[in-house]
Amino acid sequence: MAQPEEPRPAVLPSCPLPTSICHVARSERPRSCCGMAMAGFRTAKYQVPEWQRRNAGVCSKAVSAGEEAERGRAEAAHLMKQAAASAQRAQEYSRATLGQRLQDIQFWRVELQKEIMDLDNETNLLAAQKLRLERALDATEVPYAVVIDNLECRDRRQPPDLVIDEVERQLLKEADLIRDIRDLLKRTIIQATTQIRSNRIQKENCELDWSDKVETFHIDDKCVGYRSDSTDVQFHPSSVKFEEDASTPKSWAQFSHDNISRAEQEKLASVQLRSLINNIIHDASEDLRMQRAAVNEAFDSHCRQLDDVKFRLEQHLQQILKDIGEEEANIARLKKAIRDKEAHLKVAHTRLYDRSFRPNVELCRDEPQFRLVSEVEELTVFLEALKRKLMESEQNLKNLEETRMKLEKEIAVKANSIFIDRQKCMGYRIRYPVDLEVASYKQ
């Protein structure tokens, strides 16, 4: 271990004397008469005036040093007082600026927190609207299935009634409307999903900014509490610098302002989208309700027409059946009349045949002969007329039978069409949801 150095004697500051005096004094020393034996003592000693001057110089230097020290102490005291006051003012000013900074941080922190809560509430409301869209989209599956089933059922109508009527046109219009509504709902769901994602991204940005503000607030609040007598303060010379990537007060405030501004924009877009979703669901529900009423009215009208046509066909069928009965009776009478006329003709032929065997002059063209010939001719004409009438009646009966079959087929076709439209289609349309807007709220 190194030994401590002994204290050195204080050295008074030398006061340079005029070299001429020293020179004169040394040169004017009296020469000793003792010779060489006293040479060493003579050279090591000063004269009394020299000694006095030296003492006076030392005293003068001491006085000067004391005065200099006193001035230094006064300056030091003044400097310490000035430094203390300046340090106190600087610390108070720094505390005041930190306090103002805390107020600024608190302001933006409150604004960010309010914006975060508003954006979170708005996102939840938009998510609820998105759920309504999804439920409305699910609710359109039943109407679309009903319409497709109606169209498929009506395709099973028999050819005479397989026509593109008003019901067919209204059903096709309804199918197109439901497809358009489903496409619109799907696009709006995608738009709502995108907006929710944007809301959450902007909320996350605001939360990050808010979190930084909270951490900074705690740091600056801790800094405000530091005092000169605090036990947890120490030197950090390396911290006395400005970071190259540090923000400026303007850019710092602008950053939070931009975050809040973007959040407000996203919130406004979300509010507008929610309003749009309400309008879409309401309008879609109204369009479906009106189209459903139009289809039902077309079905009712068409079924009434079918009932009327079927009733008229049934009346015609009854009349045809009656005509067939009368025609059959007429044919029977014609056949009986022909048989009767043939019997009369046989009698007339037999009479003429037997009279052709009269002998000699008795074979006379008498009045009976002429009458019999005239009777035969008359009967032949009647028979031919009756036979023609019989053929006409049989043809009419055949036509009536064909008409009866056609009427029965048409009645069956109409009954099948009525069954399809009234029982199958309209019966299935009972499952059609009453209101799409109400369906969007159902769990």
C-alpha positions as CSV (number, residue, x, y, z in Angstrom):
1,M,0.0,0.0,0.0
2,A,1.5,3.4,-0.9
3,Q,2.5,5.6,1.9
4,P,0.8,8.9,2.2
5,E,2.9,11.9,1.3
6,E,4.0,14.2,3.9
7,P,2.5,17.7,3.7
8,R,4.6,20.1,1.9
9,P,5.3,23.5,3.5
10,A,3.3,26.3,2.0
11,V,5.3,28.3,-0.4
12,L,4.6,31.9,-0.3
13,P,4.4,33.5,-3.7
14,S,7.7,35.1,-4.5
15,C,7.8,38.8,-5.1
16,P,10.4,39.6,-7.7
17,L,12.8,42.3,-6.5
18,P,14.6,44.6,-8.7
19,T,17.7,42.8,-10.0
20,S,19.7,46.0,-9.8
21,I,19.2,46.1,-6.0
22,C,20.2,42.5,-5.6
23,H,23.1,43.0,-7.7
24,V,24.2,46.2,-5.8
25,A,23.7,44.5,-2.5
26,R,25.7,41.5,-3.4
27,S,28.4,43.6,-5.0
28,E,28.6,46.0,-2.0
29,R,29.1,43.3,0.6
30,P,32.2,44.1,2.6
31,R,35.0,42.0,1.9
32,S,36.2,39.9,4.8
33,C,39.6,40.2,6.1
34,C,39.6,36.7,7.5
35,G,40.7,35.3,4.2
36,M,39.8,32.0,2.6
37,A,38.6,30.4,5.9
38,M,35.3,32.5,6.0
39,A,34.6,32.3,2.2
40,G,31.6,29.8,2.6
41,F,29.8,31.8,5.2
42,R,30.2,35.0,3.4
43,T,28.6,33.7,0.2
44,A,25.5,32.1,1.9
45,K,24.3,35.1,3.8
46,Y,22.3,38.3,2.8
47,Q,22.7,41.7,4.0
48,V,20.2,43.2,6.5
49,P,18.5,45.5,3.9
50,E,18.2,42.6,1.6
51,W,16.6,40.6,4.4
52,Q,14.2,43.4,5.2
53,R,13.2,43.9,1.7
54,R,12.6,40.2,1.3
55,N,10.4,40.2,4.4
56,A,8.5,43.2,3.1
57,G,8.0,41.4,-0.2
58,V,6.7,38.3,1.6
59,C,4.3,40.4,3.7
60,S,3.2,42.2,0.6
61,K,2.6,39.0,-1.2
62,A,0.6,37.6,1.8
63,V,-1.5,40.7,1.8
64,S,-2.1,40.4,-1.9
65,A,-2.9,36.7,-1.5
66,G,-5.4,37.4,1.3
67,E,-7.1,40.0,-0.7
68,E,-7.3,37.7,-3.7
69,A,-8.6,35.0,-1.5
70,E,-11.2,37.3,-0.1
71,R,-12.3,38.4,-3.5
72,G,-12.5,34.8,-4.6
73,R,-14.6,33.9,-1.5
74,A,-16.9,36.8,-2.3
75,E,-17.2,35.8,-5.9
76,A,-17.7,32.2,-4.9
77,A,-20.4,33.2,-2.4
78,H,-22.0,35.4,-5.1
79,L,-21.6,32.6,-7.6
80,M,-23.1,30.0,-5.3
81,K,-26.0,32.2,-4.5
82,Q,-26.6,33.0,-8.1
83,A,-26.1,29.3,-9.1
84,A,-28.5,28.2,-6.3
85,A,-31.1,30.8,-7.4
86,S,-30.6,29.9,-11.1
87,A,-30.8,26.2,-10.3
88,Q,-34.0,26.7,-8.3
89,R,-35.5,28.8,-11.0
90,A,-34.5,26.3,-13.7
91,Q,-35.9,23.4,-11.6
92,E,-39.2,25.2,-11.0
93,Y,-39.4,26.2,-14.6
94,S,-38.7,22.6,-15.7
95,R,-41.3,21.4,-13.1
96,A,-43.8,24.0,-14.6
97,T,-43.1,22.8,-18.2
98,L,-43.4,19.2,-17.1
99,G,-46.7,20.1,-15.4
100,Q,-47.9,21.8,-18.6
101,R,-46.7,18.8,-20.5
102,L,-48.7,16.6,-18.2
103,Q,-51.8,18.6,-18.9
104,D,-51.2,18.3,-22.6
105,I,-50.7,14.5,-22.3
106,Q,-53.8,14.2,-20.1
107,F,-55.8,16.2,-22.6
108,W,-54.8,13.9,-25.5
109,R,-55.1,10.8,-23.3
110,V,-58.7,11.7,-22.4
111,E,-59.5,12.5,-26.0
112,L,-58.0,9.2,-27.2
113,Q,-59.8,7.3,-24.5
114,K,-63.1,8.9,-25.4
115,E,-62.4,8.1,-29.1
116,I,-61.5,4.5,-28.3
117,M,-64.7,4.0,-26.3
118,D,-66.8,5.7,-29.0
119,L,-65.1,3.6,-31.7
120,D,-65.6,0.4,-29.7
121,N,-69.3,1.2,-29.2
122,E,-69.7,2.0,-32.9
123,T,-67.9,-1.2,-33.9
124,N,-70.3,-3.2,-31.6
125,L,-73.3,-1.5,-33.2
126,L,-72.0,-2.2,-36.7
127,A,-71.3,-5.8,-35.7
128,A,-75.0,-6.1,-34.6
129,Q,-76.0,-4.6,-38.0
130,K,-73.8,-7.1,-39.7
131,L,-75.5,-9.9,-37.8
132,R,-78.9,-8.5,-38.9
133,L,-77.6,-8.7,-42.5
134,E,-76.5,-12.3,-42.0
135,R,-79.9,-13.2,-40.5
136,A,-81.7,-11.4,-43.3
137,L,-79.6,-13.3,-45.8
138,D,-80.5,-16.6,-44.1
139,A,-84.2,-15.5,-44.1
140,T,-84.1,-15.1,-47.9
141,E,-83.3,-18.8,-48.4
142,V,-86.9,-19.9,-47.6
143,P,-88.5,-17.4,-50.1
144,Y,-86.0,-18.4,-52.8
145,A,-86.7,-22.1,-52.2
146,V,-90.4,-21.4,-52.3
147,V,-90.2,-19.6,-55.6
148,I,-88.0,-22.3,-57.2
149,D,-90.4,-24.9,-55.9
150,N,-93.3,-23.0,-57.4
151,L,-91.6,-22.8,-60.8
152,E,-90.7,-26.5,-60.7
153,C,-94.2,-27.4,-59.7
154,R,-95.8,-25.3,-62.5
155,D,-93.4,-27.0,-65.0
156,R,-95.4,-30.2,-64.2
157,R,-98.5,-28.7,-65.7
158,Q,-99.9,-30.6,-68.7
159,P,-99.1,-29.0,-72.1
160,P,-102.4,-27.3,-72.7
161,D,-101.9,-25.2,-69.6
162,L,-98.1,-25.1,-69.8
163,V,-98.1,-21.4,-70.7
164,I,-96.0,-18.4,-69.7
165,D,-98.9,-16.6,-67.9
166,E,-98.8,-13.7,-65.4
167,V,-98.1,-16.0,-62.5
168,E,-95.0,-17.3,-64.4
169,R,-93.8,-13.8,-65.1
170,Q,-94.4,-12.7,-61.5
171,L,-92.6,-15.8,-60.1
172,L,-89.6,-15.2,-62.4
173,K,-89.6,-11.5,-61.3
174,E,-89.7,-12.6,-57.7
175,A,-86.8,-15.0,-58.2
176,D,-84.7,-12.3,-59.9
177,L,-85.6,-9.9,-57.0
178,I,-84.5,-12.4,-54.4
179,R,-81.3,-13.1,-56.2
180,D,-80.6,-9.4,-56.4
181,I,-81.4,-8.9,-52.7
182,R,-79.1,-11.8,-51.8
183,D,-76.3,-10.4,-53.8
184,L,-76.8,-7.0,-52.3
185,L,-76.8,-8.4,-48.8
186,K,-73.7,-10.4,-49.5
187,R,-71.9,-7.3,-50.8
188,T,-73.0,-5.3,-47.8
189,I,-71.9,-8.0,-45.4
190,I,-68.4,-7.8,-47.0
191,Q,-68.5,-4.0,-46.8
192,A,-69.5,-4.2,-43.1
193,T,-66.7,-6.8,-42.4
194,T,-64.2,-4.5,-44.0
195,Q,-65.5,-1.5,-42.1
196,I,-65.3,-3.4,-38.8
197,R,-61.8,-4.4,-39.6
198,S,-60.9,-0.8,-40.3
199,N,-62.6,0.3,-37.1
200,R,-60.6,-2.2,-35.1
201,I,-57.3,-1.3,-36.8
202,Q,-57.9,2.4,-36.0
203,K,-59.0,1.6,-32.5
204,E,-55.8,-0.4,-32.1
205,N,-53.8,2.6,-33.3
206,C,-55.5,4.9,-30.8
207,E,-55.0,2.3,-28.1
208,L,-51.3,2.2,-28.8
209,D,-51.1,6.0,-28.8
210,W,-53.2,6.1,-25.6
211,S,-50.9,3.5,-24.0
212,D,-47.8,5.5,-24.9
213,K,-49.5,8.6,-23.4
214,V,-50.3,6.7,-20.2
215,E,-46.7,5.5,-19.9
216,T,-45.4,8.9,-20.7
217,F,-47.7,10.5,-18.2
218,H,-46.4,8.2,-15.5
219,I,-42.8,9.0,-16.5
220,D,-43.3,12.8,-16.5
221,D,-45.4,12.7,-13.3
222,K,-42.5,10.9,-11.7
223,C,-40.1,13.5,-13.1
224,V,-42.3,16.3,-11.6
225,G,-41.9,14.7,-8.2
226,Y,-38.1,14.7,-8.3
227,R,-36.4,17.2,-5.9
228,S,-32.8,18.0,-5.1
229,D,-33.1,16.1,-1.9
230,S,-34.7,13.0,-3.6
231,T,-32.8,9.8,-2.9
232,D,-33.3,8.2,-6.3
233,V,-31.6,10.8,-8.5
234,Q,-28.2,10.3,-10.0
235,F,-26.0,11.5,-12.8
236,H,-26.8,10.4,-16.4
237,P,-24.4,12.4,-18.6
238,S,-25.2,10.4,-21.6
239,S,-28.9,11.4,-21.5
240,V,-28.1,15.1,-22.1
241,K,-28.8,14.9,-25.8
242,F,-31.6,15.0,-28.4
243,E,-32.5,11.8,-30.0
244,E,-32.3,11.8,-33.8
245,D,-35.8,10.2,-34.2
246,A,-37.4,12.3,-31.5
247,S,-40.6,14.1,-32.5
248,T,-41.3,17.8,-32.1
249,P,-44.2,19.2,-30.1
250,K,-46.0,20.0,-33.3
251,S,-45.5,16.5,-34.8
252,W,-46.4,15.0,-31.4
253,A,-49.7,16.8,-31.2
254,Q,-50.3,16.2,-34.9
255,F,-49.8,12.5,-34.5
256,S,-52.6,12.2,-31.9
257,H,-54.8,14.6,-33.8
258,D,-54.4,12.5,-37.0
259,N,-55.2,9.3,-35.0
260,I,-58.4,11.0,-33.6
261,S,-59.3,12.4,-37.0
262,R,-58.9,9.0,-38.7
263,A,-61.0,7.5,-35.9
264,E,-63.7,10.1,-36.4
265,Q,-63.6,9.4,-40.2
266,E,-64.0,5.6,-39.6
267,K,-66.7,6.2,-37.0
268,L,-68.6,8.5,-39.5
269,A,-68.2,5.9,-42.2
270,S,-69.5,3.2,-39.8
271,V,-72.5,5.3,-38.8
272,Q,-73.3,5.9,-42.5
273,L,-72.9,2.2,-43.2
274,R,-75.3,1.4,-40.4
275,S,-77.9,3.8,-41.8
276,L,-77.3,2.2,-45.2
277,I,-77.8,-1.3,-43.8
278,N,-81.1,-0.2,-42.2
279,N,-82.3,1.2,-45.5
280,I,-81.2,-1.8,-47.4
281,I,-83.0,-4.2,-45.0
282,H,-86.1,-2.0,-45.0
283,D,-86.3,-1.6,-48.7
284,A,-85.5,-5.2,-49.4
285,S,-88.3,-6.2,-47.0
286,E,-90.7,-3.8,-48.7
287,D,-89.8,-5.1,-52.2
288,L,-90.2,-8.7,-51.1
289,R,-93.5,-7.9,-49.4
290,M,-94.9,-6.1,-52.5
291,Q,-93.7,-8.8,-54.9
292,R,-95.1,-11.5,-52.6
293,A,-98.4,-9.8,-52.7
294,A,-98.2,-9.4,-56.5
295,V,-97.5,-13.2,-56.9
296,N,-100.3,-14.1,-54.5
297,E,-102.7,-11.9,-56.4
298,A,-101.6,-13.4,-59.7
299,F,-102.1,-16.9,-58.2
300,D,-105.6,-16.0,-56.9
301,S,-106.6,-14.4,-60.2
302,H,-105.3,-17.4,-62.2
303,C,-107.0,-19.9,-59.9
304,R,-110.2,-18.0,-60.3
305,Q,-109.8,-18.1,-64.1
306,L,-109.1,-21.8,-63.9
307,D,-112.1,-22.4,-61.8
308,D,-114.3,-20.4,-64.2
309,V,-112.9,-22.3,-67.2
310,K,-113.3,-25.7,-65.5
311,F,-116.9,-24.8,-64.5
312,R,-117.7,-23.9,-68.1
313,L,-116.0,-27.0,-69.4
314,E,-118.1,-29.1,-67.0
315,Q,-121.2,-27.4,-68.2
316,H,-120.3,-28.2,-71.8
317,L,-119.5,-31.7,-70.8
318,Q,-122.9,-32.1,-69.3
319,Q,-124.5,-30.8,-72.4
320,I,-122.4,-33.1,-74.6
321,L,-123.4,-36.1,-72.5
322,K,-127.0,-35.1,-72.9
323,D,-126.5,-34.6,-76.7
324,I,-124.8,-38.0,-76.9
325,G,-127.8,-39.6,-75.2
326,E,-130.2,-37.9,-77.5
327,E,-128.0,-38.8,-80.5
328,E,-127.9,-42.4,-79.5
329,A,-131.7,-42.4,-79.2
330,N,-131.9,-40.7,-82.6
331,I,-129.7,-43.4,-84.1
332,A,-131.9,-46.1,-82.6
333,R,-135.0,-44.5,-84.0
334,L,-133.3,-44.1,-87.4
335,K,-132.4,-47.8,-87.4
336,K,-135.9,-48.7,-86.4
337,A,-137.3,-46.5,-89.2
338,I,-134.9,-48.1,-91.7
339,R,-136.0,-51.5,-90.6
340,D,-139.6,-50.5,-90.9
341,K,-139.1,-49.1,-94.3
342,E,-137.2,-52.1,-95.4
343,A,-140.2,-54.3,-94.2
344,H,-142.5,-52.1,-96.3
345,L,-140.1,-52.4,-99.2
346,K,-140.0,-56.1,-98.9
347,V,-143.8,-56.2,-99.1
348,A,-143.8,-54.0,-102.1
349,H,-141.1,-56.1,-103.8
350,T,-142.9,-59.3,-102.9
351,R,-146.1,-58.0,-104.4
352,L,-144.4,-57.0,-107.6
353,Y,-142.6,-60.3,-107.7
354,D,-145.7,-62.3,-107.2
355,R,-147.6,-60.2,-109.8
356,S,-144.9,-60.8,-112.3
357,F,-146.2,-64.4,-112.5
358,R,-149.6,-63.4,-113.8
359,P,-150.4,-65.3,-116.9
360,N,-150.8,-64.0,-120.5
361,V,-152.9,-60.9,-120.8
362,E,-153.3,-60.7,-117.0
363,L,-149.7,-59.3,-116.9
364,C,-151.1,-55.9,-117.1
365,R,-149.7,-52.5,-116.2
366,D,-152.6,-51.7,-114.2
367,E,-153.0,-49.1,-111.5
368,P,-151.8,-51.4,-108.7
369,Q,-148.7,-52.1,-110.8
370,F,-148.0,-48.4,-111.1
371,R,-148.8,-47.9,-107.5
372,L,-146.4,-50.6,-106.3
373,V,-143.6,-49.3,-108.5
374,S,-144.2,-45.8,-107.2
375,E,-144.2,-47.2,-103.6
376,V,-140.9,-49.0,-104.2
377,E,-139.3,-45.9,-105.6
378,E,-140.7,-43.8,-102.7
379,L,-139.5,-46.3,-100.2
380,T,-136.1,-46.5,-101.8
381,V,-135.7,-42.7,-101.6
382,F,-136.7,-42.7,-98.0
383,L,-134.4,-45.6,-97.2
384,E,-131.4,-43.8,-98.8
385,A,-132.3,-40.6,-97.0
386,L,-132.6,-42.5,-93.7
387,K,-129.3,-44.3,-94.2
388,R,-127.6,-41.0,-95.0
389,K,-129.1,-39.5,-91.9
390,L,-128.0,-42.5,-90.0
391,M,-124.5,-42.1,-91.2
392,E,-124.6,-38.4,-90.3
393,S,-126.0,-39.2,-86.9
394,E,-123.3,-41.9,-86.3
395,Q,-120.6,-39.3,-87.3
396,N,-122.2,-36.7,-85.0
397,L,-122.2,-39.3,-82.2
398,K,-118.5,-40.0,-82.9
399,N,-117.8,-36.3,-82.9
400,L,-119.7,-35.9,-79.7
401,E,-117.7,-38.7,-78.1
402,E,-114.4,-37.1,-79.2
403,T,-115.6,-33.8,-77.8
404,R,-116.6,-35.5,-74.6
405,M,-113.1,-37.0,-74.3
406,K,-111.5,-33.7,-75.0
407,L,-113.7,-32.0,-72.5
408,E,-112.9,-34.6,-69.9
409,K,-109.2,-34.3,-70.6
410,E,-109.4,-30.5,-70.4
411,I,-111.2,-30.7,-67.2
412,A,-108.6,-33.0,-65.8
413,V,-105.9,-30.7,-67.0
414,K,-107.6,-27.7,-65.4
415,A,-108.1,-29.7,-62.2
416,N,-104.4,-30.6,-62.2
417,S,-103.4,-26.9,-62.8
418,I,-105.7,-25.8,-60.0
419,F,-104.2,-28.4,-57.7
420,I,-100.7,-27.3,-58.6
421,D,-101.4,-23.6,-58.2
422,R,-103.7,-23.7,-55.2
423,Q,-102.6,-26.7,-53.2
424,K,-98.9,-27.1,-54.1
425,C,-97.8,-23.5,-54.8
426,M,-100.1,-21.4,-52.7
427,G,-100.0,-24.0,-49.9
428,Y,-96.2,-23.9,-49.9
429,R,-96.1,-20.1,-50.0
430,I,-97.6,-20.1,-46.5
431,R,-94.0,-20.7,-45.3
432,Y,-93.0,-17.5,-46.9
433,P,-91.6,-15.1,-44.2
434,V,-94.0,-12.3,-43.5
435,D,-91.3,-9.6,-43.1
436,L,-87.6,-9.7,-43.8
437,E,-86.9,-6.8,-41.5
438,V,-88.5,-8.6,-38.6
439,A,-86.7,-11.8,-39.5
440,S,-83.4,-9.9,-39.3
441,Y,-83.9,-9.4,-35.5
442,K,-84.9,-13.0,-34.7
443,Q,-82.4,-15.1,-32.9
